[in-house]
Amino acid sequence: MAGGRHRARIGVLTMTMTLVAVAATPVLAAASPRPLIVSLGFDDGRVSQAVVDGLLSARHLHATFFIISRQVNTGNDPESLTWPQVHRLAQDGNEIAGHTRTHPHLPTLTPAQQTAEICGGRQDLIAQGFHPISFAYPYGEFSPTTERIVRRCGYANGRGAWGGPETVPPADRYAVQTLTNVTTSDSLARLESYVNTARPGQWLNYVFHDVGDATPGGDQYRIATRDFVTLLDWLVQQRHAGRIVVQTIGQVLH
């Protein structure tokens, strides 16, 4: 009888310890969704992009600037940035990237001509003290031959000009997809919708050209300064909320 009571007490003690252990085990929190990655790309090294530097710096943001190397400081294109302006962008933490020497339709050229444009543009940037690893195809046009040349010239990735949200890592790092190039017809609601409708972990590449008010003879690839500032402030809010991170293309892939 005493042995039975002893066994009963052991059973109660064991059950109590089990319940305490279960209660003490922390409940694992549900994993937070991966934030979206947003990259801000500026093509052609247009002079209107000089205003972007201060706007980014004030918000602790960085972007990737794709430079047409033979249109800088040559007098051939008064609408291009100067080398001092490009260096300032780099000093403020932005990525300086390649966009060929003269912005041709690459697939229409021979392999030798493509090599001169792609490798030559990279060498021009290196001569200025930069170490470019990212490249953007002019007009978003490329072929398998173009991809191979971009790789052979020393670039670690190649960016197109359309395709939508990208994955990380991309299926082809020499054919990185982007959102539709920003134009004067884009509303802020549309630009914000890319973030609002993307899936966690996707990579959104915005492509800008001119920033500022429209000018006579200017093309449609432009965003008004006030709209650009509003978009940047909204992206900062999304970053603070933990929904996005903003990185250069080089940071995303390397």
Steps between C-alpha positions, in 0.01 A plus 500: 500500500782740595678403174185588304478843665871553426452413134198731482701789645775437241241501222352831620849651534595384147181644351553829686859530374384427146233771517752749641748415224235543232392832650860618517571417135489828302259521211701568183386816330387473142783589263476857373456531124815591313507868407485610141825618346480830312776626271502847347675512163585813298587448136718705260669732750269788407581843643161525671607211723743732683212607726445138603821479704390735776147360506633148556763602755248688712301177532795262539416332170735382225441428132676357195600744224565354154746722315552538124872556531575692178219750563653626824714817483539480123275780384321250274200496729440809714219313668739256673658510844861609539768275649514709821125445538538126443780486758280685747229239454752226578638687803148515641469121484326452168601226256658608171425247226554447127267589211743471202701780341239646263166325574458299176253224415741225602339199325537678165879517541765237431652325802814710457298822498300392803823420682638845422185663638462282811861438598600849387234661715616300801863595439398867480339471844800315641727776368296740713567290809172310510460122523173431316340158541148580377394566141179609327424419136413812294129492415485172694616315187734203518565156356678191636815631331460835677462325836821304444688818410372681810627213713833484315552875541498456877147596596331283761144566385298648214169683533224518242221759484175310562358170623347590837603396852817292521600214728806485726712352367373563145464209259763672284718766661588627150133556418372673813139611466368848582171677540378706207718809451356800685338755266301821529177299478573307821302610803635469853223250569630278222862525615396412855278214379806299398595475867144454621431204270839324505555177688737484799861455396458628145742751351364818338730690265378854429655658189518881482648733240432873543392652829338844487243703312445431132711695253432585133608209285541270798385139483241327716751324725475751782356541848423841652725589793209540742366156405843347535540652847157373602588152376830500692325609821243225454775242447668618820171447685477148357858436609429618855196270507725207410325431171795576271874542490660732244827375347710561192512226240855417602391458862214269408711266290835521677 
